[in-house]
Amino acid sequence: LSNFERFTGLNAIRISHGKNIIIEGIHLLNPPHYSVYVGGSEKIRIENITSFSCEGWSDGIDIMSSRDVTVRDCFLRTSDDCIAVYGRRWDYNGDTRGIHVTGCTLWADVAHPTNIGTHGDYEHEGNILDDICFENLDILEHREHQAEYLGCMAINAGDKNTVRNVRYENIRIEPFVHGKILDIQVKCNPDYNPAPGRRIEHILLK
């Protein structure tokens, strides 16, 4: 995908308002935007995906306003967030629930290996991001020098969002260049949040 310009905003794989979809065993090289984009969808399984990206804003797997999404056994070396879980974003609005990420290896050149909560329905009452699990992960790198974007495991509730019932279990983290292991904040990041988040509750780290 390297022939596509960075600002085309093209994603390698886009699932928009989908249901009962499985993506398995695909290798992605240098998408200009997200490797896998999931918006307004439910009952999605992403398994054994390998992705390498180097452009700005080329996240790995971003999940917006979706339900019942499983990400399993993936290797993501991305220039931005490896895996991000949001509420409202662009054409999608609604709560996000039932996200399970397991058996993955994550290498973020910048930003977060895992990120929850930045975007939501700030024009109304925000969204609820509920029942999210990250388990059995290997985090190989986190190299971010901007103070607002630190955290191997980041929950940054913005845009009036409520984040609750999140579990991190059996996470192995290699020594990384610059960042934080954990960043849990109800915040207003001026780059992305017209409004602060509401709350974060019921978080388990094991």
Secondary structure in CASP SS format (residue, H / E / C, confidence):
PFRMAT SS
TARGET T0000
AUTHOR 0000-0000-0000
METHOD secondary structure of the structure
MODEL  1
L C 1.00
S C 1.00
N C 1.00
F C 1.00
E C 1.00
R H 1.00
F H 1.00
T H 1.00
G C 1.00
L C 1.00
N C 1.00
A C 1.00
I E 1.00
R E 1.00
I E 1.00
S E 1.00
H C 1.00
G C 1.00
K E 1.00
N E 1.00
I E 1.00
I E 1.00
I E 1.00
E E 1.00
G C 1.00
I C 1.00
H E 1.00
L E 1.00
L E 1.00
N C 1.00
P C 1.00
P C 1.00
H C 1.00
Y C 1.00
S C 1.00
V E 1.00
Y E 1.00
V E 1.00
G E 1.00
G C 1.00
S C 1.00
E E 1.00
K E 1.00
I E 1.00
R E 1.00
I E 1.00
E E 1.00
N C 1.00
I C 1.00
T E 1.00
S E 1.00
F E 1.00
S C 1.00
C C 1.00
E C 1.00
G C 1.00
W C 1.00
S C 1.00
D C 1.00
G C 1.00
I E 1.00
D E 1.00
I E 1.00
M E 1.00
S C 1.00
S C 1.00
R E 1.00
D E 1.00
V E 1.00
T E 1.00
V E 1.00
R E 1.00
D C 1.00
C C 1.00
F E 1.00
L E 1.00
R E 1.00
T E 1.00
S C 1.00
D C 1.00
D C 1.00
C C 1.00
I E 1.00
A E 1.00
V E 1.00
Y E 1.00
G C 1.00
R C 1.00
R E 1.00
W C 1.00
D C 1.00
Y E 1.00
N C 1.00
G C 1.00
D C 1.00
T E 1.00
R E 1.00
G E 1.00
I E 1.00
H E 1.00
V E 1.00
T E 1.00
G C 1.00
C C 1.00
T E 1.00
L E 1.00
W E 1.00
A E 1.00
D C 1.00
V C 1.00
A C 1.00
H C 1.00
P C 1.00
T E 1.00
N E 1.00
I E 1.00
G C 1.00
T C 1.00
H C 1.00
G C 1.00
D C 1.00
Y C 1.00
E C 1.00
H C 1.00
E C 1.00
G C 1.00
N C 1.00
I E 1.00
L E 1.00
D E 1.00
D E 1.00
I E 1.00
C E 1.00
F E 1.00
E E 1.00
N E 1.00
L E 1.00
D E 1.00
I E 1.00
L E 1.00
E E 1.00
H E 1.00
R E 1.00
E C 1.00
H C 1.00
Q C 1.00
A H 1.00
E H 1.00
Y H 1.00
L C 1.00
G C 1.00
C C 1.00
M E 1.00
A E 1.00
I E 1.00
N E 1.00
A E 1.00
G E 1.00
D C 1.00
K C 1.00
N C 1.00
T E 1.00
V E 1.00
R E 1.00
N E 1.00
V E 1.00
R E 1.00
Y E 1.00
E E 1.00
N E 1.00
I E 1.00
R E 1.00
I E 1.00
E C 1.00
P C 1.00
F C 1.00
V C 1.00
H E 1.00
G C 1.00
K C 1.00
I C 1.00
L E 1.00
D E 1.00
I E 1.00
Q E 1.00
V E 1.00
K C 1.00
C C 1.00
N C 1.00
P C 1.00
D C 1.00
Y C 1.00
N C 1.00
P C 1.00
A C 1.00
P E 1.00
G C 1.00
R C 1.00
R E 1.00
I E 1.00
E E 1.00
H E 1.00
I E 1.00
L E 1.00
L E 1.00
K C 1.00
END
